[in-house]
Each structure stands twice: as C-alpha cells, then as structure tokens.
Amino acid sequence: MDLRSIAPKNISTPARLFLTGTIFNGIGNGIFGVVLQLYFASMGIGSLTLGSILMMNALSAAILTVPMGFLADRYGKKKIMLVMMAAMLVSVPMLLFTRSVLMFKLAFLSIGVTNAAGVVISPIYSSFFEKKEMDKAFGFYGALNIVTVSLGSLLGFVPPVLVDRFGFTLQNAYWAFLAFGAAFFVTQNVFYLGSIKGLEETPGKNGFKFNIESRDLVAKISLVQILVAVSVGLFFSLFPFYVNKKFGLESDALGSLFFASNLISAVFQAFSSRVSARLGSLKTIGVAFAMAAPFYLLIPFAPSFTWLSALYILRFGFANMAAPLFGSSLMKGLREEEKATANSIRMMAMQAGSVIGPWLGGMLMERATLELPAYLGSGLYAVMAVSTLLLLRNADARRGVEALAVAEAPLEDALPVEPYPPPMDE
C-alpha cells in the first residue's frame, strides 16, 4: 500500500511525536479493552454492578466536558491537556491497587475527567495540518489508532499463558496484564508533552461567553450523538462480559476478535475519504449505519463464537467507516478559537448517552436476558441512520461545512474504558 494515498504529505516533528504517543495509547487501550471486564468478572462482579462502574466514566465526562472546552478556548489547550494526563495518572493506581467497587467507581470517575479534558485532542491534532489535508490527517490517525489497539488486543493470549506455564491464578494474570497496559499509558505522556511543547496558542478574550457560529448544526449533531452512544453502550460496552458469560471464553479469544475487527475497521477508515469523495459524507454515513444494523441484530442469534465473530467484524467495519470524516469536517467548519468549545458540546452529548447505555444494558442483562440489549441497540442503529439524514440534510454549506455525518467512536464499543480518547470518538 502506498502510504502517500492515505497519509498527509507533510507531517511535522510535533505531529510525529503526537502520533508516537498515539501508538503507546493504542496498545494500552487494546490491553485494557480485552482484559478489564474479565478482571472484574474474576472478582465476582455481575453485569449490573459492572454497568454502574462503567457509567461513572461517562457521568463525570458528561458533566465536565463543556467546562473543559470553555477553559481550553479561554486559557489554552495545553493546560487542559496537562489536566487530562494528571487525571489518567490518578485513575491507574485505583484500578490496580484496590479491590472495592467504590474505588473502582472513583477510578472511572477520574477516567471521565481524562475523557472530558480530551476534548482538546482533535483541536490540537488539527493544528498540525492545513485544512486541505485534514481528511487525510484524521483518516490516517484513525487507522493508526485502530492498528495499535489491535496489536494490544492481540496480546490477550498473555494471561492464559501466565496461568498455564507460570502458575498464576487467572485473577493475578489479569492484574499483571493490566499493569503492563498501564505502563503504556504512563509512557505516552512523554511524547504528548513533546508534541505540544512548541504549540503556539492565542487564548480567547471573551471570558466564558458562548460564541459559536454554527450553533444549530452543533445541536443537531449532538442529538444524533446521543443516539450513537446509547445504541453502542447498551450492548457493546459490556461485550467482553457477554462473550465470557455466553461462551465461557477468556482474553485470548477476545483479543483475536478485537485484533481482526480493528484491522478491518482501519482499512475502512484509511480509505473513508475516497468513499466520501464519491458519495458525499452524509450518504456515506447513512449507508454505513444501514449496513451495520442487520449484523448488530443477528449477533444474539449466533450459535457459536465463530459466527459471532463474523457478525461483529462486519458490524464494526461498516459502523466505523465514516468516523474520521465527522472529526475532520467539524474541525474544518469552525474557527480556531471555538473548536474546543464546539467539540466539548458534541462530546458531552456522547457521554450523556454513555451514562444511560452501560447502566441500562447491565440491568437488562441481569434482570432479563443477555441478548435483550442487542435487540434494542440494533433498533437504535436504524433510527440513528434515519435521524442523521433528516437532521443534517440542510447543513450550512455557505460556511464551507459539508453535510456532516455522525459515526460512533471507532474504539468505543470495543473498549469499555478509554483513559485517553481518540480524536475521532465521534
């Protein structure tokens, strides 16, 4: 493959440092995604309690995302990025060195602060590139992020090896693997700090005044984003737990599934700008969600893990095809001083939906059936595709903004926790 066809022509040194940090972040996310819920399950934590733990992340993020966006535009994005790093460093010890549900909830609250402060990621990354290269820049970032998460997921074979060959208990093997993943999250900060060291900013001078030109467009996007988050959170935020309970599988099988699905999704994302150039952003995302919905619905009917894997991979690939286009289009349509604020509103909507999804999904799995959340989630996919077409059909072309389409976060449904969110978490 010729990387020049999917990567920006000019990648500066700060951008290279940022992308290097992304590699460490992706591997850490892959490790956490494949083993964290299994670690909780090994301690006897059920689906309802697990859902209540996971929702803490979205709860604090929903409350703090917009304030973080305002602060970033007012006082500078670099300062908010430092807050993001600090909150991540606080959450890791609580996950690794405690065993109580309360401390796990506090850890996820701290992760939510990290995700809220992560509202600056797309604006900072976009500052490294010219507008004409934005689609390629975000497509390349999304592909790189997914490839590295896939590599981290593939390491899911490590805990069973620790058990079989070195006499670890399953719970201790999961803990050691999580600690290994945490080392990647700590190391990533070295590269992110290097990337923003010379970043020049002109903080806003309007205090906390709400000053976004495309308010109507941001509001419509946010409404669709809520549907995205709920539909994903209902079932896929608890997917490792579901697979473990239904098929009795552990991290090695899950890791292989995530590896394959993420690589295929990376291919979709890398070439998303080409598809969009032919169909347009709105049609691309509408078709993507329409194609993904049937595979989502069929997952509960899968008679074996092999069939489930095939359905999961197809759904994952289609649903994530247009994710980079959303991030790049939004950034192109905003002034520099309003990017973080507008992005924070969109992310707040996503996090609000993510509060509802895991909690409701966990409750339904425990009190009804394991499959019911998938039925509801797939129905929301269909509603989401129609809503996207209806709400965004009159996007403001006069300001140079394409008809925007909203896609789910490329990693959100595969990974239950994102200590450092990717920029296209859309």
N, C-alpha and C positions, 0 to 999 in steps of 0.2 A: 504494500500500500504506500502511495506517495503521501507523506505527511503534509506536504505543502497544500494538498487539496482540502484538508480539514483543519489545519493549524494556521494561526496568524503568521504573516510574513515576518514581522518584526516583534521579537519577544525580548524585552529589555531585561537587564540584570535583576531589578526588583521583581519583575514578573516571574523570572526563573526561580528566584528564592521563594516566592509565594507558591508556585507550582510544586516545588520540592516539599514545602510544608504540607501541601495537599496530599502528596504521596504518603507521608507519615500519618496524616489524619485518616486517609482512606484505609490503610492497613489496620489502624487501631479501631476504626468503625467496623470493619469486617470481622475482627476478632470479637468485639463486644456484641455485635449483632447475632453471631452464631451461637454464643455460649451464655449470655447473661440470663436469659429467661430459663434456660436449663439449670443454671446455678441456683436460681430462686426455687425452681421446682424441686431440686435435690434437697432443699431445706424444708419441703412440705408446704410451700406457699401455693395456694389454689388460685384459680383463674380470677375470682372476684377480688381477692387481695392484690393479685398481680396487676389487675386493671387499675386499682386505686393507687398503686405505686407509680405506674407509668403515667397516669394522668397528672401527677404533680409537676412533671416536666412541662407539660402544655399549660397548666394552670399559671405558674409563675411567669412563663413566657408570654402568655396572653395578656397578663396584667402589665408587664414591663416593656413589651416590645415597642409600643408607640412612644413612651417616655424616652427610651434609648435612642429612637430615631430623632426625636427633637433635640436631645442632648448632643447627638453626633453632629447634626447640622449646625447647632449653635456653638459648640465648643471644640469640635474636631473629631473626626472618625478614629484617629489613632488612639485617643484617650479611651474611647468606648471599646476599642479592640483590646486594650490592656485590661479592662474590666472583664471582658469575655474570657481572657486567659486565666485571670485570677479565680473566677468562679469555677472554671474547669478544675483547677488545681485543688480547690476546696472539696469538690464532689468526689474525687477519686479516692482519698483515704476513707471517706464514709462508706463507700461501696466495698472496699477491700478489707477494712479492719473492724467492721461491726457486723452484727448478726440479727439486729432487731428490725422489725418492719418500720418502726418510727424513724430510725436512722436512714433506712433506705428511702423513705419518703423525703426526708430532708436532703438527701443526696440528689434526688431527682428534682427537687425544688431548685437546688443550686445549678443543676444542669439546665433547668429552664432559664435561669439568669444568663447562662452562657449562650443559649439559643436566642434569647432576646437581644443580647448585645451583638449577636451575629448578624443583626440587620445591616451592619456596615460592610459585610463581606462582598456583596455584589457591587456596591458603590466603589469600594477600594479596588477590587479586581478590574472593574470597568475603567478606572482611571489610568491603567497601564496601556490602554489601547485607544486607537482612533475609532470614531463611530463606524467607519466603513468596514472595519474588521471585527465589529462587536459580535456578529452572529458566529463567526468562526472562533473567536476567542471563547465564547461561552460554550459552544459545542465541543471544542477541544477540552475545556476544563471539565465539562460533564463526563466526557469519555474517559479522561484520565482518572477522575474521581471514582468512577464505577469500576474501572480496571483494577485500581489499587484496593478497593473494597473487596473485589472478587478474590484477589490474592490473599487478603486477610481472612476471608471466609473459607478459602481452601485449606487454611491451617487448622480447620476444625477437626482434622484427624488426630491432632496432638493429644487432647485429653484421653481418648481411648488408648493411645499408645502408652501414656503415663500410667494408666490403670493396668494394662496387660503386661507391660515389660518392667515397670519400675515399682509396682505395688502400691501406687497411690489409690486412695479412695476416690470415687467418682466426684464427690464434692470438692475434695482437695485438688483434684486435677483441674476442675473448672476454675477454682480460685487462682491457681498458678497461671493458667492461660489468660485470665482476666488481668492479672498483674503484668504479664508480658504485653498485653494490649495497651495497658495504661502507660507503659514506658514510651510507646509511640506518641501518645497524646502529649506527654511532657516534652519530648524531643521536638515536636512540630513547632513549638513556640520559638525556638531558636531561629528558625527560618522565617517565620512570620514577622518576628521583630526586625530581622534584617531587611525584609521587603518593604516595611513602612518607615524605615529609618530616615530616608530622604524624601518622604512624601510631603509635598507642599500643599497646604490647605488654606482656604480663606473662609473661616467660620462665619456663619450668618450674623447679621447685626439687628435682626428683628425680634430678638428675645424668643419667646415661645409662641409667637404669632403663627397661626395655621395659614400657610401660604403656598398652596399647591394649585396650579392652574387647571389640571385635568382631574378635578375632584369627582366628577360624575363617572369617569372611566375607572378611577381607582375604587370607587364604591361598588361598581358592578363587578369588577374583578374580585373584590373581597367577598362578595356574596357567593360567587362561584367557588372561591377558595374554601369557604366553609363546607360546601358540599364535598369537595375533594377530600378534605381532612376527615370528615365523618365517615365517608364511604371507605377510605383506607383504614382508619383507626378501628372500625367495628370488627374487622377480621384480621387484617394483616399485621396490626400492631401486636397481636397475640399469636402469630403464625407459628413460631418455634414451639410454643406451648401446645398448640393444636396438633402439630405433627407428632410431638412426643407422646401425647395422650392417646391419639388415634392409632398410630402405627408403632409406638414404642421405640422410635428412632432417637439417636443421640447426635452430638455435634458433628461427627464425621459425615453423615448423610446430609445434614442440613448445610454444612459447609460446601459440599459438592454441588448441591442445588443452587445455592446463592452464587457460587462461582460461575456456573453455566448461565444462569439468568442475567447476572450483571454483565457478563461479557457480551451477550447478545444485545442487551439494552445499550451498551456502549457503542455498538455498531449503529444502532438506530439513532442514537444521539449525535454521533460523529457526522452522519450524513443528513441530519434533520434539516439543515439549511438548504440543501439541494431539493429535498421534497417540498419544503415551504416555497421555494422559488417557483415551483411549477403549480402547486395547488393553492398557495396562499396560507398564511398562518392559521386563519380561522377554520378553513376546510381541513387542514392537516390535523388539527386537534380534534375536530368533530368526528372525523373518520377514525382517528386513533382510539378515542373513548368508545365509539360504537363497536369497533372491532374487539376491544378488550372486554366489554361487558359479558358476552356469552361465555368466555373462558373463565371469568370470575364465577359465574353462576354454576358452571359444571364442576368446579373444584370439590365441593362437598360430596359429589357423586362418584368421585374417583375411587375405583376398587382397590388400588394399590398405590404405593409411593411412586412407582414409575409413571403411572397415568397422572397422578397429582403433579409430578414434576413437569411433565409436558404442558399441562394446562397452566401451571404457574408461570413457566417461562414465556409462553405465548402472551398471556395477560400482561406480564411485566414489560415485555418488549413494546407492545402496542401502546400501553398506557404512558410510557415514558418517552415516546418518540419526539414529542414537541416541547419537552420541558426546557431545553436551552433557548428556544425561540421566545418563550414567555419572559425569561430573565433578560435577554438581550433587547427585546422590543420595549420593555418597560424602561430600561436604562436609557435607551436612545430617545425616548419620548419625554424625558424630564430634564430640567435644568440641574446643574451640578449641586446647587445648594438645597435642592428639595429631594434629592434621590433617597437619602436615608429615611426621611420622614415618610415619603410615599411607600417605600419598601416596608417600613415598620407597620403601616396600616394593613398592608397585604399579609404580612407575616402574623400580625395579631389575629386576623380572621382565620388563618390556617391553624394557629394554636388554639383558638377558641373551639374550632371543630375537633381538634385533637384532644381536648378535655373530655368531650362527650363520647367520642368513639371508643377508646380503650375501656372506659368505665362501663359503658353500655354493653360492649362486646363481652367483657369479662362476666358481667351479671347474667347475660343471656346464656353463655356457655355453662355457667354453674347451675342456673335455675331452670333452664330449658334444655337445649341441645347444643353440642359443639358446632353444628352446622348452621344454626339459625342466623348468626351474624353475617355469614357469607351470603345468604339469600337477600338480606336487607342491603348489604353493601353493593351487591351487583345491581339491584334495583336503582340505587342511588347513582350508579355509574351511568345508567341510561338517562336518568333525569338530568345529570350533570352535562351530558353531551348536548341535550336539547337546550338547556339553560345557557350554555356557552354561546350557542348560535343566536339565541334570542336576545340575550343581554348585550352582547358585544358586536352585534351586526352593524351598528352605527358608530363605531369607534371614530374618534376625531382625526380624520385624515389631514385636516388643514394644519395640524401641528406636526405633521410628519410621523404620526404614530400609526403603525399598521393596525388592522383589525386584530386585536390581541386574543390569544387563546390561552387558557389556563390548563396546566398539566400538574399532576401530582409530583411531589418531591421525588427525584429519582431514586433516593435511597430510603425514603420514609417508611414504606411498607415492608421493606426487607429488614430494616434495622429498628428495633424498639427504642433505642436511645441514640441520640446524636450529640455527643459532647461538643461537637463543633460542626454546625450545619453547612452543607454545601451551598454555593450561591444560587443554584437553581432549585432550591427547595421550594418550588413554587407551589 
